[in-house]
Amino acid sequence: MKASVYYGKGDIRIEKVPDPEIQDPTDAVVRITHACICGSDLWFYRGEEPDWKPGFRTGHEWMGIVEEVGRDVRTVKKGDRVLAPFAFSDGSCEFCGKGLFTSCIRGGFWGGDNLGGQAEAIRAPFADGTLVRIPEQASNDERLLTRLLPLTDVMGTGYHAAISAGVNSGKTVAVVGDGAVGLCAVLSARLLGASRIILVGHNEARLKLGQKFGATDLVSTRQDAQAIEEVIQMTHGGAESVSECVGNRASFDVAIGMARPGGTVGFVGVPHVQEAIDLDRMFRHNISLRGGVAPVRGYVPDLMEQVLAEKLDPSPVLDMKVQLDDVPKGYAAMDERQTIKVMVRP
Amino acid sequence: MKASVYYGKGDIRIEKVPDPEIQDPTDAVVRITHACICGSDLWFYRGEEPDWKPGFRTGHEWMGIVEEVGRDVRTVKKGDRVLAPFAFSDGSCEFCGKGLFTSCIRGGFWGGDNLGGQAEAIRAPFADGTLVRIPEQASNDERLLTRLLPLTDVMGTGYHAAISAGVNSGKTVAVVGDGAVGLCAVLSARLLGASRIILVGHNEARLKLGQKFGATDLVSTRQDAQAIEEVIQMTHGGAESVSECVGNRASFDVAIGMARPGGTVGFVGVPHVQEAIDLDRMFRHNISLRGGVAPVRGYVPDLMEQVLAEKLDPSPVLDMKVQLDDVPKGYAAMDERQTIKVMVRP
């Protein structure tokens, strides 16, 4: 089969690789029908992931059709349309039991030295714990499938940013970052009933999409101190909930700086922060920091229900579509910020 | 009257100063009967608080007897025995309404350019919002008064460390730091029903006191990595709740390092951290960081009830007693770690 393989900074190639096979009785082999390129893929693409080695597989967001299952698999069967979260998990350990699927003791992440989702097929370990079956109603409806695809990562991650920030009915929330995750955090805040949603970003087109998604206010200055000041002013003292959806030093400073005393920053951007964050402000005003890598597996069933009920549509974040052979072009387009997020149709 | 005044690194003097007077109708003037020296006072004593200027008053932990009240004061009257938390607050703003008294819009802290508690008397702004009346039962009982005195700060701060770390019935909690706050965090964890309380510190005598206070396990290595490893081993993966009661880089690393995936670090030590904390581990395992300066005013009524019901006794942390004239000796003794915490009897 064909798969996307990493060779170094800016060097992604589509290559012939061995077909995946069942190895353990809890495995499934899935033919991939839909995949994505993620903003977090740009870290290795830009050469900023020292652990990434030539030959690593790429892609952690995918859906497909089950081709074969191991003898212990119970919840999916050949021919089922399935969605995978970006991490696999056994569904039975202490942390899976608590809903923290990304800390599964036997789990892991697609890509790297595991098989990747930017490929024609994949082996899925712990198929029962990992894969979510897509109901008949949607399984041949391309419109609904495209809406479901972001649930593999960015929609679940944006939802985790909102949940971690303590967003609920009537709350004022600021979302820092207008990438796919930030935009999905806006959708999530609306879904959770926030009364005011302030989106902080730099890109006009993305901010406009954020408005369609439910943002009530936009803050677009490139001056971080001014962004903080604007949000402090418009909220008379800061936002109760802040979703940090970028993961660098500046975005942490902005998020902590605009949080209201007693408020919570939910963070989901992979942190690439070498310097100190503003613990002093957190201390003085009892601002909490919660979040981390999103346990998307736990959110998929509810979010899928919302999509199927026509109440949630994150598909506009997928504003470019490529064939598998053109995945390298997709990386380049995302790297140059020509596109929010790329959908791959192997 | 006499009061303790800061003049620079290691230079605390007892001086004659003007008597405090009612300035606003919401003020009270209180004759101080009991005060303390706090571990956090050592920051300025050691010259590590650049904002501290010669002439600043010292002391933020005190109790006393009301001498005079302004015309708008309703809840305390002349002759009442009262306890003050280390911050004053109006009791009526948004943040006081939420229980976040230390973020009171019109509030502040004793000492510095406000009057200090290491003195014969003090003016208390917002007497109704700030002062807590000590019931008759205790007001002339020296044993109970000594037990109540730590509620002015360290007991409430240790309680905030436990509450912020999410301690409740049946939880496993690690407490980092065997100073007065850490020891009070142990008492708090027991009060809140923790089933296992691991105290991490270096001082044999303090660790023993921690055991009396309810610690079920002691970790005393001076190697941070080994302390983390010991707690990970004994808890099979980390403590669900960790109370960080020191506030330096090493203690944050230890606290985050020994938190269980999905767990919470409650931090209450004034952060003196210039470097990055381990956001990467927090991210990978969804470890939350909560806490800050303790809104002690909100905890005092409940904790006072526990003391009066003979269910709580933090007084053993007060292991040295001085007259007001000997306050400088008290600072020196705490600086040299000859004592956990000094009680002052003006």
Interface residues (C-beta under 8 A of the other chain):
Chain A: E94 F95 K98 L100 T102 S103 G237 P261 G262 F267 V270 P271 V273 Q274 E275 A276 I277 L279 D280 M282 F283 R284 H285 N286 I287 S288 L289 R290 G291 G292 V293 P295
Chain B: E94 F95 K98 L100 T102 S103 G237 P261 G262 F267 V270 P271 V273 Q274 E275 A276 I277 L279 D280 M282 F283 R284 H285 N286 I287 S288 L289 R290 G291 G292 V293 P295
